[in-house]
Amino acid sequence: TLPSQPLSRIVEHTLETSDNEAAEVLARHVGLATSGQGSFAGGAAGVRDTVRALGVPLRGAVTYDGSGLSRQDRLDPATLTSLLDVAGSAAHPGLRSVMVGLPIAGFTGSLELRFDATDPGRGFVQAKTGTLTGVSGLAGIVTDRTGTPLLFALLADRIDPVDTLGARSALDDVTDALASCRCGRAGTVAP
């Protein structure tokens, strides 16, 4: 036998490296735990049911898989920020690994090579990337100049493939602007 890493560490690794296969396996385990179905459909339904039970609004959400690679998947930015809010709340310490696993801009995982040394967001943005042909996203938390953590979800679609890097750069620029701003008061959280 070979003991597994703790689930929290697997979640952290999956988010940090944007490991689509691991995300699909995790979703299928959720499907097994909630309905006994470890399939694309079972995993997607299990994740939706679990997220809904946490009070996260799923208006307009469509999921066919756990990796997010289906071209039919749809998530509203409000769903992503609400999920981050729940995962970061003291009421759900079991979800801490979601926040801990988010890559740090300029330092770890899928954000290691993004954000130059002079970018305001470097070290102050923790976010999950999302990229498909014609689609780019970034969702996470950024700390502004007052020390206020701000949740964000930025999604762009219908991107001409030749503009993929430009779109990604634009998303990074928005988070840089958030890191540079004095958007909140210290001690408060603004979604």
C-alpha angles and dihedrals in degrees: 000000000000118000116229126235111258113278090244091059092048090052091048092050092046092053096040095052097030089236104185095187092053090047090054092048091050091050091050090052088053087052091051092049096047104036108001090250116120096185137107090268095041093049095047092048092046092051092047091049092048094047092046090052088056089059096253111149113239099188107160094358116150120179129177099168145013098245098059091233096120111106087218095060114113129184128173116228088236089060091054095048091045090051090050090049091053093044091052097046123107087231090071109043090159089069094055091106089067091063095037091051096056109111118248115237111256094002119057145030121331091355096050094101096037124086115039123234091265096049112111091222095057105118092359099075124072111181148150115239124217125190135171127154103289094006132086130173143173124188130172144080131312127189113223127212092273091056092253115145112227124194117218142174119193119185129176126182138175089048114165104239091238088059096052096108091044091053091048089049090050091053089050090049091055092052089046088055091051091050089051096048132088090224100149141024118259110265097029131095119222116193 
